[in-house]
Amino acid sequence: MTQNKLNNIAAPFEISVGFHKYLQKYEQLISNNSAFQEARAKEILSVAEKLPFLREGFSDLSLLKTYESEIKFVLRDAFNEILSDNEIKSASVPFYDVVFNTSNRFRKILTEAGNDFIPLIDYTSDDERYIIACSIILTFYYGYNINFKRPFIYKIPDSKGINRFYKVLYNADFVEIFRKDTTPEITEKEVDLLLDNFDNIDLWKEKFPPNSYIFKGFIISNIFDTTDDQSISNLKSTLIARDKPTDRNMIDEFREVFRSLLDILDIEVGFTAYNNDNHKLETLHGQQIKSYLLGDKDYDDCMNCLCGWSFNQIFNKKEYVSYSNVEAAYDNANQKSALLNSLHQQDIKSCIIAPIANSEKLLGVLELVSKSPKVLNSINANKLNDVMPFIISAVERSQEDEKNQIEAIIQHECTSIHSSVFWKFKNEAKRFLRRQMLGENPNFRKIAFKEVYPLYGQTDIKGSSEARNWATQQDLILQVKAAKIVLEQIERIYPLPIYEQQLFLLEQFLTEIKDNFQVDSEQVITNALQKHIHPLFTHLEDDPKVASSIETYFNKIDPKLEILYLHRKKYDDTIALVNKKLARLLDEKQVQAQAMFPHFFERFKTDGVEHNMYIGASISEKKKFDLLYLKNLRLWQLQVICEMENTYYQMQSNFDIGLDVASMILVFNTPMTISFRMDEKQFDVDGTYNARYEIVKKRVDKAHIKGTDERVTQKGKLSIIYSQKQDEKEYLGYISFLQSINYLGTTIEIVELEDLQAVTGLKAIRVPILYQKKPNSNKLYTYDDLMQVLK
């Protein structure tokens, strides 16, 4: 009992424990013409007469303890003593954590749970408890057929600490409900209103104020052990409630479910996924669930984790594998079983390994393991048959979700279906499906956007080809010299002509690298080292006379690339980091630009970052287009290019290789049509004239100023390429504004470009970019000034 007095919780009635209605049954038995029943009834009624509060009712719960033996005597027919060791039964008071006159078995269950343990009914909330009490009044007092019943479950730990579940069925035959004189009766109209407002606690309390009725009597609780059914139900709820059956909380819940289901405290749950593509067992990356098959490995071949028999059971028969005594099985196998070896190393004493498989394929493996021998075995393994369908369903759903996520990532990373134009693809797909459902054989129609204005820009890493060639030369020189040192040692010890010939070849390579490095030199020299020198070293690596030198050489070689990867790695890492930083900034700024007006956007990482944008009425599904948005996007592009340049030079000192960047924007003032090419999964321009724009994009950054050898793109300057006088005027206006906010310097060059193939008449505006040494710094620099400061 949790309190000495009742009626200390909010309820629509006052509760009084009483046995009046119960005693009335005995009064009826006196006139039943059975001498035996009459004598028994009089005996019980005589006890009740000596204790009038039993009939009148009471709220002082201490009386239940004081008169425990008398109450037990009165209730002996309802609580058969002969069945007391088997039945789980008690008398109780509704909505209070009060039980009395418990059966022997129930008393033993409560004792094993702990001296202070009180069985609790888990209501969703106090409001739910109040509304259920109101429903009881509507049913028992007013006679409405209100189906308020729901399963009531006790969760009680046993002597081992394992939670067991007990379903409670209430017998309310001996309950009386009275309406107080001051309480108005509920009308049918009010009942109709309540039926549609179960969650409106204020309305229920208005119609059923607290303590407005009287509940008198007691309830008989018939209790049944439903641990298996409840465990399965809990498992289903756990699997349904979570998108991924692999997070830490879910593993803890899984363990509790299997503890209850198998009645084993010492149990852990593991899971191993099966990759049908490469036929490997894998852990779930980024998740907290352990794989006992793989141990510390992330993945492995199936036969490296299983023996022949266990492989056949799991993969072919789709049946579980169980070891009740891992140690004994390990000894018998003479360390020849990979599965038993792994279990032994992890100090597992008994286990059940169960395949998770549908009718088509194996999805994964469920692992139940214990540090105690014999608690997991082939007998209780059969209990998994009841839960495995739900686990299979959850794993299938999880794998389907993962597949969809992978496809979404691929679409995001590898195709050009930008969010701004996705609506048109979606509409066409809906049309396609409708036609297909009508029995037609439709084609996916061409997706095109007419009258759109292109914007192109790039921030290119200057001298990247020269820098990579230098890095390649340095790596090759180091590798060839290192190989030459080892080979010279080998030739001194074993003077064979073939070694002299190989040394001659290495000397030739050094000369070629220094004096005549060609486009294919890297490939030729690398192939020669890998096909001739490396096999020779591998052949002699166990020779104690040269083993140390060979080991030193191979320690310098990247094991995956099989080359000396030092300067090239610094170059590659620098290019990758530059691209990552610049692309991230561009992507972040794009979010703002899309909010101004939806437009198609795509970017590419090469030696630097370039981007395409298209804007026009056909791109936007809902928003009305105006040329104002084109001008706004052009100004945005200029600002972002300047910010990308600043971002680069602010982090340049952190790079292993000192490189510069140069930025360019191409202006094309004629609207065009772009369409999605299904074969290449990307947008392209339509029409011969529009193709001129693509030619200029690919070649213009390499173009020279007319009559000179100077490239139009230069470090420290923003180059704006155009052909129309009106474009020049428009962009000079943007430049004037950007000069006023210290994005660009004051010097402006307007130059003509040399003719490109099939393209003439191009011009360029070049203007210096102003740099900040640090973000948000007020001091501005030209490129030359910045280089002096950084030095």
DOTOR-871079 format. One record per residue (C-alpha): residue in three letters; y, x, z. Coordinates in steps of 0.5 Angstrom, whole numbers, plus 500, padded with zeros to 3 digits. Last residue first. Example, Ala and Ser with C-alpha at 12.3 -4.5 7.8 and 13.67 -1.06 7.14 Angstrom:
<recs>
Ser498527514;Ala491525516;
</recs>
This chain:
<recs>
Lys574612407;Leu575604408;Val582605408;Gln582608401;Met577603398;Leu582598401;Asp588601398;Asp584601391;Tyr582594391;Thr589591393;Tyr589590401;Leu592584405;Lys593585413;Asn593578416;Ser585579418;Asn581572418;Pro575576416;Lys576584416;Lys578589411;Gln582583408;Tyr582583400;Leu587581395;Ile584580388;Pro588584382;Val589579376;Arg587579369;Ile588574364;Ala583574358;Lys583573351;Leu578571346;Gly580570338;Thr573571335;Val566569336;Ala560569331;Gln558576334;Leu564578339;Asp571580337;Glu574585341;Leu578582347;Glu586580347;Val589582354;Ile594578359;Glu595582365;Ile598580371;Thr601584377;Thr603580383;Gly596580387;Leu591574388;Tyr589571394;Asn595571398;Ile597564399;Ser603564394;Gln599569389;Leu593563389;Phe599558387;Ser601563381;Ile594564379;Tyr593556379;Gly599556374;Leu597562370;Tyr591558369;Glu594552366;Lys598556361;Glu593560359;Asp588554358;Gln594551354;Lys594557349;Gln587556348;Ser581562347;Tyr579563355;Ile576569359;Ile579569366;Ser578576369;Leu579577377;Lys580584379;Gly578589384;Lys572592380;Gln573591372;Thr571586367;Val574586361;Arg571593359;Glu575599357;Asp573602350;Thr580600347;Gly582597341;Lys581590343;Ile579590351;His572591351;Ala566585352;Lys560586356;Asp562580361;Val563576354;Arg556577352;Lys552572355;Lys557566357;Val560567350;Ile553566346;Glu552559351;Tyr559557349;Arg558558342;Ala552553343;Asn557548344;Tyr559548336;Thr551548334;Gly550542338;Asp547540345;Val548544351;Asp542546356;Phe539543362;Gln533546365;Lys525544366;Glu524549360;Asp519544357;Met523538359;Arg529540357;Phe535536360;Ser541535356;Ile548537356;Thr553534352;Met560537351;Pro568537353;Thr572542350;Asn576546355;Phe572552355;Val574557361;Leu570563363;Ile571566370;Met569573371;Ser568577378;Ala567585378;Val563588384;Asp562595387;Leu556599389;Gly555604395;Ile548604397;Asp545603404;Phe549597405;Asn553596412;Ser560599409;Gln560593403;Met560588409;Gln567586408;Tyr567588401;Tyr562583399;Thr565577403;Asn572579400;Glu569578393;Met566572395;Glu572569397;Cys576571391;Ile570567387;Val571561392;Gln579561390;Leu578561383;Gln572556383;Trp576551387;Leu582551382;Arg577550377;Leu574544381;Asn581541382;Lys583541375;Leu577538373;Tyr578533379;Leu585531376;Leu582530369;Asp579523372;Phe572520373;Lys571514377;Lys566515382;Lys559511382;Glu554514378;Ser558521377;Ile555525371;Ser557521366;Ala565521368;Gly565529367;Ile564535371;Tyr559541369;Met558547373;Asn554554372;His554559377;Glu553567377;Val551571383;Gly550579383;Asp545583379;Thr541577378;Lys541571382;Phe542564379;Arg547558380;Glu546551378;Phe551545379;Phe552538376;His558535379;Pro560530384;Phe567529386;Met571532392;Ala565531397;Gln561536391;Ala566541392;Gln565541400;Val558542399;Gln559547394;Lys562552399;Glu556553403;Asp552554397;Leu557559394;Leu557563401;Arg549563401;Ala549565394;Leu554571396;Lys550573402;Lys543573399;Asn545576392;Val548582396;Leu542582401;Ala537582395;Ile541588391;Thr541592398;Asp534591399;Asp532593392;Tyr537599392;Lys534602399;Lys527600396;Arg528604390;His531610394;Leu524610398;Tyr518607395;Leu513613393;Ile509609389;Glu502605390;Leu506598390;Lys502595396;Pro500602400;Asp507605399;Ile506612398;Lys509617403;Asn503616408;Phe498618402;Tyr501625401;Thr500627409;Glu493624408;Ile492629402;Ser495635406;Ser490633412;Ala484632408;Val485639404;Lys480644407;Pro477638411;Asp474635405;Asp474628406;Glu480626402;Leu477630396;His475624391;Thr481620394;Phe486626392;Leu483626385;Pro483619384;His491619386;Ile492624381;His489622374;Lys490614374;Gln495613379;Leu500619378;Ala499618370;Asn501611371;Thr507612375;Ile509618370;Val509613364;Gln512607367;Glu518611370;Ser519615363;Asp519608359;Val527607359;Gln528615358;Phe529621363;Asn530627359;Asp533633363;Lys531631371;Ile526626370;Glu523630364;Thr523637367;Leu519634373;Phe514631369;Gln513637365;Glu511640372;Leu507635374;Leu503636367;Phe502643368;Leu499642375;Gln494637372;Gln492643367;Glu491648372;Tyr487643376;Ile483642370;Pro482649370;Leu478650376;Pro480654382;Tyr478651388;Ile481653394;Arg488655390;Glu487649386;Ile487644392;Gln493648395;Glu497647388;Leu495640388;Val497638395;Ile504641393;Lys504638386;Ala503631389;Ala509632394;Lys513634388;Val511629383;Gln513624389;Leu520626391;Ile522627384;Leu519620382;Asp523617388;Gln530621386;Gln529619379;Thr528611381;Ala534611385;Trp538614380;Asn536609375;Arg537604380;Ala544606381;Glu545607373;Ser543599372;Ser547597378;Gly553600375;Lys558594377;Ile554588381;Asp557582378;Thr560576381;Gln560570376;Gly563564373;Tyr562558369;Leu565551368;Pro563546363;Tyr567540362;Val562533361;Glu563529355;Lys556526355;Phe550527360;Ala543527357;Ile536525360;Lys531524354;Arg526519355;Phe520519359;Asn515516354;Pro512509355;Asn504507354;Glu505500355;Gly501496360;Leu506492363;Met505497369;Gln507503365;Arg513499362;Arg515498370;Leu513506371;Phe517509366;Arg524504368;Lys523507375;Ala522514372;Glu529513368;Asn533511374;Lys530516378;Phe532521373;Lys539518373;Trp540518380;Phe538526380;Val544528377;Ser548530383;Ser542532387;His541537382;Ile534537378;Ser535544376;Thr528547378;Cys525552382;Glu528552389;His529545390;Gln523543386;Ile519548389;Ile521546396;Ala520538394;Glu513540392;Ile511544398;Gln514538402;Asn510533398;Lys504538399;Glu505538407;Asp506531407;Glu499530404;Gln496535408;Ser498531414;Arg496525412;Glu489528410;Val489531417;Ala491524421;Ser485520417;Ile480526419;Ile482525426;Phe482518426;Pro475518423;Met472523428;Val474519434;Asp467515435;Asn463521432;Leu466526437;Lys461522442;Asn455526439;Ala457532441;Asn456530448;Ile448531446;Ser449537442;Asn452541448;Leu459542451;Val458543459;Lys452548458;Pro456554460;Ser463554463;Lys469558459;Ser469552454;Val471550447;Leu472544443;Glu474547435;Leu475542430;Val474545423;Gly478543417;Leu479539410;Leu472540408;Lys472536401;Glu470529397;Ser467524402;Asn472526408;Ala471532412;Ile473535419;Pro467539421;Ala466540428;Ile465546432;Ile462545439;Cys462550444;Ser459553450;Lys461560454;Ile467562451;Asp469569453;Gln474571447;Gln469576445;His463572445;Leu466567441;Ser468572436;Asn461575436;Leu457568436;Leu461566429;Ala460573426;Ser452573428;Lys449579427;Gln450581434;Asn443581436;Ala442574435;Asn438573441;Asp444576445;Tyr449572442;Ala445565443;Ala444567450;Glu451568451;Val454562448;Asn450557452;Ser451550450;Tyr452552443;Ser454547438;Val455546430;Tyr457540427;Glu455537421;Lys458537414;Lys451538411;Asn454543406;Phe460546409;Ile459546416;Gln452546417;Asn451551412;Phe456556414;Ser453555421;Trp446557419;Gly449563414;Cys453566420;Leu460564420;Cys467568421;Asn466573415;Met462568411;Cys469563411;Asp473569408;Asp479570413;Tyr486568415;Asp491569420;Lys487573425;Asp487574432;Gly481569434;Leu479566427;Leu474561429;Tyr477560436;Ser484558432;Lys489556436;Ile494551436;Gln502553437;Gln504552430;Gly508556425;His503558421;Leu497553422;Thr491558422;Glu487559416;Leu479559413;Lys479561406;His476558400;Asn482560395;Asp484554393;Asn480549398;Asn484552404;Tyr480550410;Ala485549416;Thr482552423;Phe483547430;Gly482549437;Val482545443;Glu480547450;Ile476545455;Asp474546463;Leu476539466;Ile470536462;Asp468528462;Leu467528455;Leu472523453;Ser477524459;Arg477532458;Phe477530450;Val484526451;Glu487531456;Arg486536451;Phe489532445;Glu495531449;Asp496538451;Ile495540443;Met500534442;Asn505537446;Arg505544443;Asp505541436;Thr499541431;Pro498534429;Lys504534424;Asp508527423;Arg506525430;Ala506518433;Ile500516429;Leu495522432;Thr497521439;Ser496513438;Lys489514435;Leu487519441;Asn490514446;Ser486509443;Ile480513443;Ser481515450;Gln482508452;Asp475506449;Asp471512453;Thr475511459;Thr474504460;Asp471503467;Phe472496469;Ile476492474;Asn476485477;Ser482484480;Ile482478485;Ile490475486;Phe493473492;Gly496466494;Lys504464494;Phe509465489;Ile516462491;Tyr521461486;Ser529462485;Asn528469488;Pro532472483;Pro535467478;Phe530465472;Lys535461467;Glu540467468;Lys535472469;Trp532471463;Leu538471459;Asp540477462;Ile534480460;Asn535479453;Asp528483450;Phe524476450;Asn529472446;Asp526468441;Leu522464446;Leu527464451;Leu531459447;Asp525455446;Val524455453;Glu532453454;Lys531447450;Glu525445453;Thr529444460;Ile528449466;Glu528445472;Pro534447477;Thr533452483;Thr536449490;Asp530446492;Lys526452491;Arg520451485;Phe513453488;Ile508457485;Glu501457487;Val495462486;Phe488462488;Asp485462481;Ala489468479;Asn483472477;Tyr486478474;Leu483483469;Val484490470;Lys482496465;Tyr480502468;Phe482509465;Arg479516468;Asn484522468;Ile480529470;Gly482532476;Lys475534478;Ser474529484;Asp477523479;Pro484522476;Ile486515476;Lys490511470;Tyr490504472;Ile491500465;Phe493493464;Pro492490458;Arg497485455;Lys498477457;Phe504474456;Asn501468451;Ile506462453;Asn502456453;Tyr507452457;Gly505448463;Tyr511448467;Tyr508452474;Phe503456471;Thr505458464;Leu513458465;Ile512461472;Ile508466469;Ser512468463;Cys518469468;Ala514474472;Ile513477465;Ile520477464;Tyr521481471;Arg516486469;Glu519488462;Asp526489465;Asp523493471;Ser520498465;Thr514499460;Tyr510497466;Asp504502468;Ile500499473;Leu499504479;Pro494506483;Ile496509489;Phe493516491;Asp495519498;Asn488521500;Gly486523493;Ala483521487;Glu476522490;Thr478517495;Leu481512490;Ile474512486;Lys470511493;Arg474505495;Phe473502488;Arg466503489;Asn466500496;Ser469494494;Thr477493496;Asn479488501;Phe486490499;Val491493493;Val498493493;Asp502497488;Tyr507490487;Phe508486481;Pro502481483;Val499482490;Ser492485490;Ala484483492;Ser480488490;Lys474490485;Ile470496482;Glu463493482;Asn457497483;Asp457499491;Ser460492492;Leu454488489;Ile451487495;Glu457486499;Asn459480494;Phe467480494;Ala469472493;Asp464470498;Arg466475503;Leu473473502;Val474470509;Phe470476512;Lys474481509;Ile480478511;Glu478478519;Ser476485518;Glu482487515;Tyr486483520;Thr491489523;Lys491492516;Leu493486512;Leu498484517;Ser502491516;Leu503487509;Asp509483512;Ser510478507;Phe506472510;Gly502466508;Glu501459511;Arg494459510;Leu493466513;Phe498465517;Pro494460521;Leu490466524;Lys485462529;Glu484456524;Ala482461518;Val476464522;Ser474457523;Leu475456516;Ile470461515;Glu465459519;Lys466451517;Ala464453510;Arg458457512;Ala455451515;Glu457446510;Gln454451505;Phe447451509;Ala448443510;Ser449442503;Asn451435502;Asn458437499;Ser463434504;Ile464441507;Leu464445500;Gln471441499;Glu474444505;Tyr471451503;Lys475451496;Gln481449500;Leu481456503;Tyr482459497;Lys488455495;His491456502;Phe489464502;Gly496467503;Val500473501;Ser508471500;Ile512473494;Glu519471493;Phe520469486;Pro524471480;Ala523478481;Ala527484483;Ile523489488;Asn524489495;Asn520482496;Leu514484500;Lys515488507;Asn510494509;Gln511498503;Thr507503498;Met500500500;
</recs>
